[in-house]
Amino acid sequence: MEKLRENDFDRPVGVSGLMRAKDDEEFIALSIDSCIEALDELIIVYQRSHDKTELIIREKALQYPNKIRYFLYPHEVLSHRLDDSTFEWVQQQPPNSDILLSSYYNFAVEKAKFKYGIKIDADQIYFKDKLKHICDLYRSKVKESISISETLAFYILYLWSTLSSIFPLLAKISQPCKKLIYLYNRYVEKSCRNAKKTMNFIGINLLEIKGASYVPLGRYEDDLFPPLNGVYDHLLFKFSESTFFSPCAYKSPQQKYGNCVIERFNLDSKLFKYRYFVSPNLLQGGFLWFHMAPSKSSHIKDKCIEYDNRKEELKNISCSKSLFNCFTDPQFRRHIFWYKCFVKTFFMSQNLASELRDIKNILGAKEQRVKRNN
Protein backbone atom coordinates (compact mmCIF):
# COMPACT_ATOMS: atom_id res chain seq x y z
CA MET A 1 0.00 0.00 0.00
CA GLU A 2 1.39 3.40 -0.99
CA LYS A 3 1.69 5.60 2.08
CA LEU A 4 -1.14 8.08 2.22
CA ARG A 5 -0.38 11.77 2.60
CA GLU A 6 -1.81 13.93 5.38
CA ASN A 7 -4.15 15.79 3.02
CA ASP A 8 -5.63 12.45 1.94
CA PHE A 9 -7.51 12.49 5.25
CA ASP A 10 -9.15 15.88 4.75
CA ARG A 11 -12.42 14.12 4.00
CA PRO A 12 -16.12 14.83 4.55
CA VAL A 13 -17.54 13.65 7.86
CA GLY A 14 -19.17 10.26 7.44
CA VAL A 15 -18.66 6.53 7.89
CA SER A 16 -17.35 4.21 5.19
CA GLY A 17 -18.12 0.50 5.53
CA LEU A 18 -15.37 -1.80 4.24
CA MET A 19 -16.56 -5.21 3.08
CA ARG A 20 -14.57 -8.04 1.50
CA ALA A 21 -16.50 -10.80 -0.20
CA LYS A 22 -15.92 -14.20 -1.77
CA ASP A 23 -18.38 -17.11 -1.98
CA ASP A 24 -20.79 -15.30 0.35
CA GLU A 25 -24.09 -15.65 -1.49
CA GLU A 26 -25.97 -17.12 1.47
CA PHE A 27 -26.00 -14.02 3.69
CA ILE A 28 -24.37 -11.10 1.86
CA ALA A 29 -27.68 -9.55 0.77
CA LEU A 30 -29.03 -9.66 4.33
CA SER A 31 -25.76 -8.19 5.63
CA ILE A 32 -25.91 -5.27 3.19
CA ASP A 33 -29.56 -4.56 3.98
CA SER A 34 -28.83 -4.51 7.71
CA CYS A 35 -25.98 -1.96 7.59
CA ILE A 36 -26.57 0.21 4.53
CA GLU A 37 -28.92 2.76 6.13
CA ALA A 38 -26.42 3.57 8.89
CA LEU A 39 -23.42 4.06 6.58
CA ASP A 40 -22.57 6.94 4.28
CA GLU A 41 -21.07 4.49 1.81
CA LEU A 42 -20.32 0.79 1.57
CA ILE A 43 -17.13 -0.20 -0.24
CA ILE A 44 -17.33 -3.81 -1.43
CA VAL A 45 -14.13 -5.41 -2.70
CA TYR A 46 -14.75 -8.90 -4.01
CA GLN A 47 -12.76 -11.79 -5.40
CA ARG A 48 -13.93 -14.17 -8.10
CA SER A 49 -16.48 -16.52 -6.53
CA HIS A 50 -17.90 -19.92 -7.32
CA ASP A 51 -21.45 -18.84 -6.43
CA LYS A 52 -23.73 -15.85 -7.04
CA THR A 53 -21.87 -13.40 -4.82
CA GLU A 54 -20.87 -11.06 -7.65
CA LEU A 55 -24.40 -11.05 -9.09
CA ILE A 56 -25.89 -10.18 -5.69
CA ILE A 57 -23.37 -7.34 -5.24
CA ARG A 58 -24.36 -5.87 -8.60
CA GLU A 59 -28.06 -6.15 -7.74
CA LYS A 60 -27.52 -4.43 -4.40
CA ALA A 61 -25.50 -1.67 -6.07
CA LEU A 62 -28.50 -0.99 -8.31
CA GLN A 63 -30.78 -1.01 -5.28
CA TYR A 64 -28.54 1.43 -3.36
CA PRO A 65 -26.81 3.43 -6.14
CA ASN A 66 -25.85 6.34 -3.86
CA LYS A 67 -24.33 4.16 -1.18
CA ILE A 68 -22.53 1.17 -2.72
CA ARG A 69 -19.31 1.18 -4.71
CA TYR A 70 -17.80 -2.17 -5.62
CA PHE A 71 -14.45 -3.26 -7.02
CA LEU A 72 -12.94 -6.52 -8.20
CA TYR A 73 -9.70 -7.58 -6.51
CA PRO A 74 -8.27 -9.64 -9.37
CA HIS A 75 -5.40 -11.31 -7.53
CA GLU A 76 -5.37 -14.71 -5.89
CA VAL A 77 -4.88 -14.34 -2.13
CA LEU A 78 -2.87 -16.95 -0.25
CA SER A 79 -3.81 -16.72 3.41
CA HIS A 80 -5.34 -19.79 5.13
CA ARG A 81 -4.59 -23.50 5.38
CA LEU A 82 -1.23 -23.23 3.64
CA ASP A 83 1.08 -26.21 3.36
CA ASP A 84 4.52 -25.75 4.92
CA SER A 85 6.37 -24.82 1.74
CA THR A 86 3.73 -22.32 0.61
CA PHE A 87 3.59 -20.87 4.13
CA GLU A 88 7.32 -20.17 4.04
CA TRP A 89 7.15 -18.78 0.50
CA VAL A 90 4.33 -16.36 1.30
CA GLN A 91 6.25 -15.00 4.29
CA GLN A 92 9.12 -14.12 1.97
CA GLN A 93 6.97 -11.90 -0.24
CA PRO A 94 7.31 -8.10 0.00
CA PRO A 95 4.78 -6.45 2.38
CA ASN A 96 2.87 -4.90 -0.53
CA SER A 97 2.56 -8.13 -2.53
CA ASP A 98 -0.84 -8.54 -4.18
CA ILE A 99 -1.17 -12.13 -2.95
CA LEU A 100 -1.25 -11.07 0.73
CA LEU A 101 -4.51 -10.77 2.63
CA SER A 102 -3.28 -7.47 4.10
CA SER A 103 -2.95 -6.03 0.58
CA TYR A 104 -6.50 -7.12 -0.16
CA TYR A 105 -7.68 -5.26 2.96
CA ASN A 106 -5.59 -2.19 2.12
CA PHE A 107 -7.13 -2.13 -1.35
CA ALA A 108 -10.51 -1.59 0.34
CA VAL A 109 -9.10 1.08 2.69
CA GLU A 110 -7.77 3.06 -0.27
CA LYS A 111 -11.25 3.30 -1.81
CA ALA A 112 -12.91 4.96 1.21
CA LYS A 113 -14.01 8.59 0.83
CA PHE A 114 -15.22 9.52 4.30
CA LYS A 115 -13.43 10.41 7.53
CA TYR A 116 -14.31 7.24 9.51
CA GLY A 117 -14.33 3.56 8.66
CA ILE A 118 -15.68 0.28 9.98
CA LYS A 119 -15.04 -3.28 8.88
CA ILE A 120 -18.21 -5.02 7.63
CA ASP A 121 -18.31 -8.77 7.08
CA ALA A 122 -20.58 -10.37 4.49
CA ASP A 123 -21.92 -12.99 6.91
CA GLN A 124 -22.83 -10.60 9.72
CA ILE A 125 -26.36 -9.22 10.18
CA TYR A 126 -26.16 -5.93 12.03
CA PHE A 127 -28.43 -4.40 14.66
CA LYS A 128 -29.72 -1.59 12.45
CA ASP A 129 -30.81 0.93 15.06
CA LYS A 130 -27.70 0.55 17.19
CA LEU A 131 -25.32 0.80 14.21
CA LYS A 132 -27.07 3.95 13.01
CA HIS A 133 -26.95 5.45 16.49
CA ILE A 134 -23.21 4.81 16.74
CA CYS A 135 -22.50 6.21 13.27
CA ASP A 136 -24.58 9.29 14.10
CA LEU A 137 -22.30 9.91 17.11
CA TYR A 138 -19.32 10.08 14.76
CA ARG A 139 -21.20 12.38 12.40
CA SER A 140 -22.38 14.66 15.22
CA LYS A 141 -20.89 18.12 15.75
CA VAL A 142 -22.53 18.53 19.17
CA LYS A 143 -20.35 18.41 22.30
CA GLU A 144 -21.64 17.06 25.63
CA SER A 145 -20.14 17.57 29.07
CA ILE A 146 -19.03 14.42 30.88
CA SER A 147 -19.85 14.26 34.57
CA ILE A 148 -17.45 13.19 37.32
CA SER A 149 -19.64 10.17 38.11
CA GLU A 150 -19.54 9.04 34.47
CA THR A 151 -15.76 9.39 34.36
CA LEU A 152 -15.36 7.48 37.62
CA ALA A 153 -17.67 4.71 36.39
CA PHE A 154 -15.61 4.34 33.23
CA TYR A 155 -12.28 4.01 35.01
CA ILE A 156 -13.67 1.77 37.76
CA LEU A 157 -14.97 -0.69 35.19
CA TYR A 158 -11.86 -0.31 33.05
CA LEU A 159 -9.70 -1.29 36.03
CA TRP A 160 -12.08 -4.06 37.02
CA SER A 161 -12.10 -5.53 33.53
CA THR A 162 -8.31 -5.47 33.33
CA LEU A 163 -7.98 -7.27 36.66
CA SER A 164 -10.59 -9.79 35.52
CA SER A 165 -8.46 -10.56 32.50
CA ILE A 166 -5.50 -11.36 34.74
CA PHE A 167 -7.53 -13.15 37.43
CA PRO A 168 -10.44 -15.01 35.73
CA LEU A 169 -11.95 -16.00 39.09
CA LEU A 170 -12.75 -12.34 39.68
CA ALA A 171 -14.86 -12.31 36.52
CA LYS A 172 -16.79 -15.35 37.76
CA ILE A 173 -17.68 -13.96 41.16
CA SER A 174 -18.21 -10.29 40.32
CA GLN A 175 -20.87 -8.43 38.40
CA PRO A 176 -21.27 -4.65 38.17
CA CYS A 177 -24.53 -3.00 39.16
CA LYS A 178 -26.79 -1.63 36.43
CA LYS A 179 -26.23 1.96 37.58
CA LEU A 180 -22.47 1.62 37.08
CA ILE A 181 -22.94 0.15 33.62
CA TYR A 182 -25.41 2.90 32.74
CA LEU A 183 -22.90 5.60 33.74
CA TYR A 184 -20.15 3.76 31.87
CA ASN A 185 -22.25 3.68 28.70
CA ARG A 186 -22.99 7.40 29.06
CA TYR A 187 -19.26 8.09 29.25
CA VAL A 188 -18.60 5.95 26.17
CA GLU A 189 -21.27 7.68 24.10
CA LYS A 190 -20.17 11.17 25.11
CA SER A 191 -16.49 10.38 24.51
CA CYS A 192 -17.38 9.02 21.11
CA ARG A 193 -19.42 12.12 20.29
CA ASN A 194 -16.85 14.59 21.64
CA ALA A 195 -13.48 13.06 20.78
CA LYS A 196 -14.37 10.49 18.09
CA LYS A 197 -12.26 7.85 19.84
CA THR A 198 -11.91 4.41 18.30
CA MET A 199 -14.68 2.02 19.31
CA ASN A 200 -14.60 -1.78 19.42
CA PHE A 201 -17.56 -4.11 18.85
CA ILE A 202 -18.22 -7.81 19.15
CA GLY A 203 -20.83 -10.11 17.66
CA ILE A 204 -22.85 -13.14 18.72
CA ASN A 205 -22.49 -16.35 16.77
CA LEU A 206 -25.99 -17.50 15.81
CA LEU A 207 -26.80 -21.15 15.28
CA GLU A 208 -30.17 -21.79 13.58
CA ILE A 209 -31.31 -25.40 13.81
CA LYS A 210 -34.85 -26.41 12.79
CA GLY A 211 -36.22 -22.93 13.41
CA ALA A 212 -34.72 -22.55 16.90
CA SER A 213 -31.95 -20.05 17.70
CA TYR A 214 -28.90 -21.02 19.71
CA VAL A 215 -25.53 -19.65 20.71
CA PRO A 216 -22.82 -22.27 19.99
CA LEU A 217 -20.52 -23.26 22.85
CA GLY A 218 -17.79 -24.87 20.79
CA ARG A 219 -14.12 -24.17 20.20
CA TYR A 220 -12.35 -23.32 16.98
CA GLU A 221 -9.84 -26.06 17.72
CA ASP A 222 -12.69 -28.59 17.33
CA ASP A 223 -13.93 -26.84 14.18
CA LEU A 224 -16.97 -25.60 16.12
CA PHE A 225 -17.91 -21.98 16.74
CA PRO A 226 -17.57 -20.37 20.19
CA PRO A 227 -20.19 -17.88 21.49
CA LEU A 228 -18.54 -14.68 20.31
CA ASN A 229 -17.39 -13.36 16.95
CA GLY A 230 -14.98 -10.64 15.91
CA VAL A 231 -13.30 -10.19 19.29
CA TYR A 232 -11.11 -7.07 18.89
CA ASP A 233 -11.38 -7.42 15.12
CA HIS A 234 -14.05 -4.81 14.32
CA LEU A 235 -13.24 -1.21 15.08
CA LEU A 236 -14.91 2.05 14.09
CA PHE A 237 -11.92 4.33 13.56
CA LYS A 238 -10.71 7.56 11.98
CA PHE A 239 -8.65 7.16 8.81
CA SER A 240 -5.06 8.26 9.29
CA GLU A 241 -1.50 7.28 8.43
CA SER A 242 -1.83 4.54 11.08
CA THR A 243 -4.87 2.85 9.57
CA PHE A 244 -3.44 0.22 7.29
CA PHE A 245 -2.90 -3.54 7.41
CA SER A 246 0.35 -5.49 7.54
CA PRO A 247 0.97 -9.22 6.97
CA CYS A 248 0.93 -11.42 10.07
CA ALA A 249 2.08 -15.05 9.92
CA TYR A 250 1.41 -17.71 12.51
CA LYS A 251 0.57 -21.37 12.88
CA SER A 252 -2.92 -21.69 14.31
CA PRO A 253 -4.42 -24.73 16.06
CA GLN A 254 -7.76 -23.76 14.53
CA GLN A 255 -8.74 -25.99 11.64
CA LYS A 256 -10.12 -23.12 9.60
CA TYR A 257 -6.76 -21.31 9.75
CA GLY A 258 -3.89 -23.80 9.99
CA ASN A 259 -0.70 -22.28 8.61
CA CYS A 260 -1.81 -18.78 7.74
CA VAL A 261 -0.56 -15.36 6.73
CA ILE A 262 -3.38 -13.02 7.63
CA GLU A 263 -3.66 -9.29 8.37
CA ARG A 264 -2.72 -7.13 11.34
CA PHE A 265 -4.25 -3.68 11.72
CA ASN A 266 -1.50 -1.15 12.41
CA LEU A 267 -3.76 0.73 14.82
CA ASP A 268 -3.69 -2.33 17.10
CA SER A 269 -0.15 -1.49 18.22
CA LYS A 270 -1.48 1.66 19.88
CA LEU A 271 -4.58 0.07 21.37
CA PHE A 272 -3.27 -3.35 22.50
CA LYS A 273 0.15 -2.71 23.98
CA TYR A 274 0.21 -5.57 26.46
CA ARG A 275 -1.42 -8.97 26.75
CA TYR A 276 -4.05 -8.09 29.33
CA PHE A 277 -4.09 -4.32 29.04
CA VAL A 278 -6.10 -2.47 26.44
CA SER A 279 -5.78 1.28 26.08
CA PRO A 280 -8.60 3.28 27.74
CA ASN A 281 -8.68 5.21 24.47
CA LEU A 282 -10.40 2.17 22.97
CA LEU A 283 -14.10 2.41 23.76
CA GLN A 284 -16.15 -0.77 24.17
CA GLY A 285 -19.37 -0.66 22.16
CA GLY A 286 -20.74 -4.09 23.10
CA PHE A 287 -22.72 -6.35 20.77
CA LEU A 288 -23.49 -5.10 17.26
CA TRP A 289 -24.36 -8.09 15.06
CA PHE A 290 -25.34 -11.72 14.74
CA HIS A 291 -22.66 -13.74 12.95
CA MET A 292 -24.37 -16.18 10.59
CA ALA A 293 -21.39 -18.39 9.68
CA PRO A 294 -22.49 -21.12 12.15
CA SER A 295 -25.85 -21.22 10.35
CA LYS A 296 -24.43 -21.66 6.85
CA SER A 297 -26.00 -24.74 5.30
CA SER A 298 -22.65 -26.42 4.60
CA HIS A 299 -21.52 -26.04 8.22
CA ILE A 300 -24.80 -27.15 9.82
CA LYS A 301 -25.00 -30.19 7.56
CA ASP A 302 -21.61 -31.44 8.77
CA LYS A 303 -21.71 -30.34 12.41
CA CYS A 304 -25.33 -30.44 13.58
CA ILE A 305 -24.90 -33.57 15.74
CA GLU A 306 -21.67 -32.27 17.29
CA TYR A 307 -23.50 -29.16 18.52
CA ASP A 308 -26.10 -31.19 20.47
CA ASN A 309 -24.36 -30.67 23.81
CA ARG A 310 -22.51 -27.52 22.81
CA LYS A 311 -25.24 -24.95 22.38
CA GLU A 312 -27.51 -22.77 24.50
CA GLU A 313 -30.96 -21.68 23.37
CA LEU A 314 -30.90 -17.93 22.91
CA LYS A 315 -33.95 -17.23 25.09
CA ASN A 316 -32.27 -18.84 28.12
CA ILE A 317 -28.91 -17.19 27.67
CA SER A 318 -29.28 -14.42 30.28
CA CYS A 319 -28.99 -17.00 33.07
CA SER A 320 -26.77 -19.52 31.30
CA LYS A 321 -23.86 -20.70 33.44
CA SER A 322 -22.51 -22.82 30.61
CA LEU A 323 -22.17 -19.73 28.40
CA PHE A 324 -20.41 -17.76 31.12
CA ASN A 325 -18.03 -20.66 31.71
CA CYS A 326 -16.92 -20.39 28.09
CA PHE A 327 -15.40 -17.02 28.88
CA THR A 328 -12.72 -18.61 31.04
CA ASP A 329 -11.36 -20.26 27.91
CA PRO A 330 -7.87 -18.93 27.04
CA GLN A 331 -9.12 -17.45 23.75
CA PHE A 332 -11.34 -15.08 25.75
CA ARG A 333 -8.94 -14.32 28.60
CA ARG A 334 -8.16 -10.79 27.47
CA HIS A 335 -10.90 -8.51 28.75
CA ILE A 336 -13.28 -11.42 29.50
CA PHE A 337 -14.99 -9.23 32.07
CA TRP A 338 -16.55 -7.20 29.30
CA TYR A 339 -18.00 -10.24 27.60
CA LYS A 340 -19.64 -11.34 30.85
CA CYS A 341 -20.78 -7.83 31.60
CA PHE A 342 -22.35 -7.24 28.20
CA VAL A 343 -23.87 -10.72 27.98
CA LYS A 344 -25.49 -10.43 31.39
CA THR A 345 -27.02 -7.04 30.67
CA PHE A 346 -27.58 -7.15 26.92
CA PHE A 347 -29.35 -10.46 26.76
CA MET A 348 -31.79 -9.28 29.42
CA SER A 349 -32.83 -6.31 27.33
CA GLN A 350 -35.78 -6.26 24.97
CA ASN A 351 -33.54 -4.93 22.21
CA LEU A 352 -31.98 -8.32 21.58
CA ALA A 353 -35.38 -9.99 21.42
CA SER A 354 -36.42 -7.44 18.82
CA GLU A 355 -33.23 -7.90 16.78
CA LEU A 356 -33.58 -11.68 16.90
CA ARG A 357 -37.23 -11.49 15.89
CA ASP A 358 -36.33 -9.31 12.89
CA ILE A 359 -33.61 -11.71 11.80
CA LYS A 360 -35.84 -14.76 12.16
CA ASN A 361 -38.45 -13.02 9.99
CA ILE A 362 -35.77 -12.26 7.38
CA LEU A 363 -34.45 -15.82 7.46
CA GLY A 364 -37.98 -17.18 7.20
CA ALA A 365 -38.70 -15.03 4.15
CA LYS A 366 -35.37 -16.10 2.62
CA GLU A 367 -36.24 -19.78 3.15
CA GLN A 368 -39.62 -19.33 1.49
CA ARG A 369 -37.99 -17.68 -1.56
CA VAL A 370 -35.55 -20.56 -1.86
CA LYS A 371 -38.41 -23.09 -1.73
CA ARG A 372 -40.35 -21.19 -4.42
CA ASN A 373 -37.28 -21.00 -6.66
CA ASN A 374 -36.72 -24.75 -6.29
N, C-alpha and C positions, 0 to 999 in steps of 0.2 A: 504494500500500500504506500503510495506516495504521501509524504508528510504534508498534512494540511497546514495552510498558513493561517495566521490569526484572523485575518479578515474573512476567511471562509466561514467563520462562526458568527458573523454579523447577519443573523437570520431573523425572519419574522417569528414572533412568539407562537408556538404551537407544538404539537406532539406528533412525531413521525413513528409509526409502527414499522418494525423491521421483521419480515417473515421470510423464512427459507422453506422451500417445498420440494418434495420429491416423493412420488408414490403415496400421496396423501388424499386420495379421492374420497375416502370414507367420511372424513369429518372436516375437510378444509372449508367447505361452503358454510357449515354451521359456525366454524371459528370466525370466518370473515364477518358474517352477519352479527355475531355477538360483540365484536370490537369496533366495527367501522364507524358507528355513530359517535363514539367517544374520541376518535382520532381525527387529526387534521389531514392526515394522509396515511396510506398503507403502502409501503414499498414491498413488493413480492418479488423475490429472486428465486427462480426455479431451475432445477436441473431436468434433463430429459427423463421422463417417467414411463413406466410400463402400464400405466392405467390412465384414467381420464383427468388427472390432475391439471394438465395444461389447459384442457377444454374448459374445466370449471373456472380456472383463473380468468380466462378470456370472457366467460359469461358474467362473472362477477365484476369485471372491469367495465363491461357495458352497463351493468346494473348501477354501479357507483362510479360514473365517469369522472367526477370531480374529486374523488378520494383515492382511487387505486392507480398506481403505476407499477407495471411489471416488466421484468427483464429476465432474459435467459442467461444463465451462467453456463457457458458451453464446454467447460473443462470437466474432466473426470476428477472426482475428489477421492483421495485415498486416506481414510480416517479410521475406520473401525474393523475389528477382526482381521488384522493383518498377520500374515505368516512372518516368521522371524526375519527372513531375508528382506522382505518388503518393508517391514517395520524399521530395520536399520537403514535401508535406502531412503525412505521418506524423511527420516531424521537428518539426513545429509543434504537435503534440498535447501536452497536459500529461503529466508523467511518470507519472501514475497512470491514464492512459487505458486502457480495457479492450481496445483494439485492439492494444496493444503486446505483444510477446513477453515483455518483462520483467514485465508485469502478470500474464500467464499463469503464469510461473514463480513469482512472489510468491504467487499464489493457492494453489499447492501448498505453499509454505513455511508459510503461515498455518494449514494443516490439520495440521501435524506435532504430535505429542504428547510426543515423547521429547527427551532432552537433545542428541542428536547426529543429524546428517543426512548423507545421501549421495545424489547424483544417480544415478538408474538410468535407462538408456535401453532402450526397448522392442525394439531390435534388437541388444542385447548379451547374450551368453550368458556368465555369470560362472563363475569357478573356485570352485566351492562351498566346498571345504575352506579355501582361502585367505581368501575373503571372511568366512567364519565365524570364522576365527582372528583376523582383524583386528578384527571387531566385538566379539569377546570381550575384546580388549585394552582397548577403550573401556568395556566393561562392568565390567572388573576393578577391584577395590578394593585389590589387592595392589601393594605398592611393591617395586621391585628396584633394588639399587645398580648404578651404572654405573661400570665400571672406567676407569682412565686410558687404557689401550690402546684401549678402545672409543671414548672421546671423541676421542683423537688420530686414530683411523681415520676417524671421521666428518668432522672438520675438514680432514684431508688430502684426502679425496675431494671434499669440498665445494669446496675451493680449486681442486683439479685440474679439476673439472667446470666451474667458472666460467671458468678460463683456457681450457679447451677450447672453450667457447662463443665466446670472443673470437678464438682462434687455432685454426681447424678442423684444421690440420695436426697439432696436438698430439693431437687425438682419433684421428687416423688411425694415428699411430705409437706410441701408448701404450695399454697395457691394465693394469689393476690386478691384483695377485695375488689368488688366491682367499681367502687368509687375511685380507687387508685388507677385502675385500668381506664376508666372514663377520663380522668385528668391526664393520663399518659397519652391517650388518643387525641385529646385536645391540643396537647403540646406538639404532637407529630403533625397534625393538620396545619396548625399555625406556623410551624417551622417550615413546612413545605410551601405554604402560601407566601411567607415572608422572604425566606432565603433560598427557596428552590433547591433544597438539599436532595441528594440522591435517595431514592426510596426502594426498598427491597420487598418483593412479594413471593408468596408460595402458593402452590395449588394442591388440590385434593385429588388423588387418583380415584377414578370412579369405575366401578365394576358392575356392569349391567348383566344380570343372569335371569332369564325367563321373566322379565318385567320388573324384577326387584333390584334395588340399588344398594350396593355394598361398597365399603372401603376395604381394599385388599390389605392383608397383614403379612405379606411375603417379604422376601429379601431378593435383591438383584442377583446375589450369588447363586440362588436357586432358580434363576430365570423367572421369578415372580415379582410382582410390583409391591413395594412398600406403601404405607399410607400417603406419603407426601411426594410432591413433584416440584421440580425446579428450585430446590433449596439453594439459596444464594446464587441463582443462575438467571434471575429475571429482575433487572433493575430499570427504574425510570430515571434517566440521567440527562445532564446537559452535555451537548456535544462540545468537545474541546480537543486539544492536542493529545490528551490522555485517553481519549475514547477510541481505542482501536484494539484489534485482537492479534495475539501472537500464538505461534504453534506451541503446543504442550504435549510431550510424549510421556506415556507411562503404561505399565502393564497392569491391567485391571483384572480382578477376580470375577467381575461381572461378565456373564456370558454374552451379553449384548455389546460389550466393548472389546474384551480380549486385549491383544496388543493394539494400541490406538495412538494416533497423533491427532489430538483434538485442538480446541481453541482455549486461550486464556485471555480474559478481558484485562487490558492494562490498568483499568481503574481499580481492579481488585487489590493491587499492591498498596493502594492508599487506604482501602477500606478494611482489608483483612491482613493486618500486619503480623499477628501472632495466632497460634492455633486456636486458643479459646477466647481471644479478645477481638471484638469487632469495633471499629471506630464508632463513637456516638454520633458522628456526622452521617452515618448510614441509618436512615429512618426505617422502621419496620411497619409495613403496610398490611400485614396479615394475609388472609386468603383472598384470591382474586379470580380463580378459575377452577373448573373441573377438568382434569386431564383424562382424555378419552382413550388413550393408548391401551389400558387394560381391557377396554370393551371392544377393541377391534376384533372383527370376526375371526381372523386367523389366529389371534392369541387365545381367545376364549375356546375355540375349537380344540386346541391342543392342551389347554391348562385348566379347563373347567373343574375336573375332578380334583386336581391338586389344590384348588382354592377352597374346597369344602370346609376344612378346619382352619383356614387362614383368611377369613373375611369377617367383617362386622356389618350388620345391616345398618344403613345410614341413620334410620330413625332412632336407633338405640345408642348412637355414638356418644352422646353427651355424658353418659355415665359408664362408658366402656373402659374397664380396667385393662382389657387385653390390648386396646389401642394405645393407651397411655404407656403400657409396658414396652411397646415398640420403640418409644423414644429413648430408651436406655441403650438401644443398639448403637454400636460405635459410629455408624454412618450418620447418626443424628446427634452425636455428642456436643458438637459446637452449637451453642445457643439453644439447647433442647428446651430450656425453660419457656422460650417464646412459643414453641410448638404446642406445649401443654397449655400454656396460657390462652392462646388463641383458639385451640380446639375446645377447651372447656367453656369459653364464653361464646365463641362464634356459633358452635353447633346448637347452643341453647336459644339462639335468636330466631325470630321468624323469617329473617332475611334469607337464611340458607334454605328453609323450607320452600320459600317462594322461588329461589333460583333453581332448586332441584325440580320443582313442579314445572317450571318453564322448560327445562331441558328434557324432562320426560315427555312433555307434549311435543317438543321438536323431534325427539327420537321416534316417538310414535308415528308422527306424520311422515317422517323419513321412511320408516318401515312399511307404511301403507303404500307409499310411492313405489318402493322397490317391488312389492307384491304385484301392484298394477302393471309395472313394466315387464315383469316376468310372465 
